[in-house]
Amino acid sequence: MSASTINKPVFFTASAIIFLLALFGVADPSDANRIFSATQSFILGSFGWFYLLAVGILVFTVLFLAVSRYGNLKLGPDDSEPEYRYVSWLAMLFAAGMGIGLMFYAVAEPILHYSVPPEEAPGSFAAARQAMSITFFHWGIHAWSIYAIVGLSLAYFSFRYNLPLTIRAGFYPLIRERISGPIGHAADIFAICGTMFGIATSLGLGVLQINAGLGYLFGVPQTALVQVGLIALVTALATLSVVSGLDKGIRRLSEGNLLVAIVLMLFVLAVGPTEFLFRAFVQNIGTYLNDFVSRTFKLYAYEPKSWISDWTLFYWAWWISWSPFVGMFIARISRGRTVREFVIGVLFVPSAFTFFWMTVFGNTAISLDMGPAAGAISRAVGADISVSLFQFFEYLPWSGVASVLSCLLVAIFFVTSADSGSMVIDTIAAGGNSDTPTWQRIYWCSLEGAVAAALLLAGGLSALQTMTLISALPFAVILLLLAFGLLRGMRADMARLDEHRQAQPAIRTRSVSWQARLATILNHPTKASVRAFVEKTVQPALEEVRRELDRRGLQAAVESGEDDGISLTVQAEGTRNFVYAVAPAARPAMMFSAAEASRPEARREQVWTARTSFSDGSRGYDVLGFSRDDLIADVLAQFERYRRLTQAPSTALYTTSPDPMPS
């Protein structure tokens, strides 16, 4: 494929911004570090409240979508099926979402909150309880709600509205065709920059931990040169993975990674305080749920603490900066799932695994620190956070094997994050086109490694965190707009579904004799008679419309379906296609006695109809008995409404068709 697949305003502008910031860090590391620190303080001091409020709104929006009737909507046509089996889907969600962070902070964060808590006495049992509650809060439903909003928005409007799989698609209910202009370009540019720096932060954490592990195992020095070399090596492996594609590369790595992670977790569970960990897990869940609402909006406004900026606000910015990457990635792999299934899968399954993971590592570390370690783990983590996991393993059997396995796991997480991120960025930069040239994927994968290396040289972890905060601020606004657009689009589709359930033909059938009406009442149509009607009347009518559309330069097709139906599809750009389909549909016949009512539905008499369906997959009305001319008139009436709605101002989109003809 040629370079013309690039969306030039997005590709070149985003590349220029990323290059300039990275070059600034390399050219003058001391000034860069000073400026990065000042910028971080300003953003957290001035906009911390906005991060917290935005995330709170997103959490409750996603939960509302899951429990409301919007949860029944599918990410795609109503008859679509998921492309990936459930286990593969969950494995890819987990590996893409926060893999490196789980390895880096599994021991470090609980220990730090335990030894330097925000409220309780350091090293106390109360501090241990609060440490796990805070860790769950940072790694749980709030983080995945941010991802879910982006993923839902992209999947919904791409798979149901035939829009490109880019961030701008979520603005369609708000600005309609202007998503192809500067506003859409700006949204995609912010998404690319946020993704790039968010991934760079994760890669920086990963390489620090790999270096610490190699130093612990083999005495490899922890220097910037070694870390840059590790970034180059793992980026090369990620490039090989991303070139191989989603199904072969990322899926296999994700599944293998999940297996290795489970093995490591079970090892710690088996050799650690097993019974205590199960009891702690249950209590941790209760404490987390008890503190859920209060912590969601807790800013320490009345008793200011720098802790909130160092931890919660940084995490929220990190998850926001990752949301274009993770959101688009999970959107790509979630076609065919319902909104409710998506929310449950994205919010609760990875969160439950994460909670158990953090309990196994975090509570074991705290237990050891209170007991045989006598505070040594806390002191080691306070001195160098990257060695926390390996210091922890020293107090368990087979520490060398566990450390090697951890290094391998971090490296695989490193690869899956880099290859998933580069494919997502490439898709955004290509205007939603996933079938891009190999060189583009290599370009973005290499740039991720270069940015991570440059920021590590410029100021280490602080520089990586600052760039994450900067890129997340404008995207937090975009996330709120995506949530609003998603609600508006879903409300419109539910109104459409309600209308289709009650819809009448746009064209009334001609009057028939009373004898014919009596025959219709007394004789229920069979499946065979409906199939004959579809074949002899509906198909010729749709073919005649298709020929006329082709003659007028519109791309149309008439296709037979697996349900013995027939459909006319008119291709469209920038919105969903026009579809007019007719297929046999059965319903149980009316019951007139208790004996009939007691029969199982499968044994009851069936009444067959020829029902229409439309572009959103919903069912319309019965057209059995229409003549060919009646059908053509009905198709044209629906097509006229479709054209009027797709070309009208945005507010008209939500008054949708088909409308019953007035009597």
Secondary structure, DSSP 8 states (H G I E B T S, - for coil): --GGGS-HHHHHHHHHHHHHHHHHHHH-HHHHHHHHHHHHHHHHHHHHHHHHHHHHHHHHHHHHHHHSGGGG-BSSSTT---SS-HHHHHHHHHHHHHHHHHHHHTTHHHHHHHHS-SSS-TTSHHHHHHHHHHHHHHHSHHHHHHHHHHHHHHHHHHHHH---SSGGGGGHHHHGGGGGSHHHHHHHHHHHHHHHHHHHHHHHHHHHHHHHHHHHHH-----HHHHHHHHHHHHHHHHHHHHH-IIIIIHHHHHHHHHHHHHHHHHHHHHS-HHHHHHHHHHHHHHHHHTHHHHHT---SSS--THHIIIIIHHHHHHHHHHHHHHHHHHHT-TT-BHHHHHIIIIIHHHHHHHHHHIIIIIHHHHHHHTTTTTHHHHHHHH-GGGHHHHHHTTSTTHHHHHHHHHHHHHHHHHHHHHHHHHHHHHHHTTT-----HHHHHHHHHHHHHHHHHHHHHHHHHHHHHHHHHHHHHHHHHHHHHHHHHHHHHHHHHHHHHHHHH---SS------HHHHHHHHHS---HHHHHHHIIIIIHHHHHHHHHHHHHTT--EEEEE-TTS-EEEEE--SSS--EEEEEEEEEEE----SHHHHTS-GGGS-EEEEEEEE-TTS-EEEE-TT--HHHHHHHHHHHHHHHHHHHHS-GGGGGS-S------
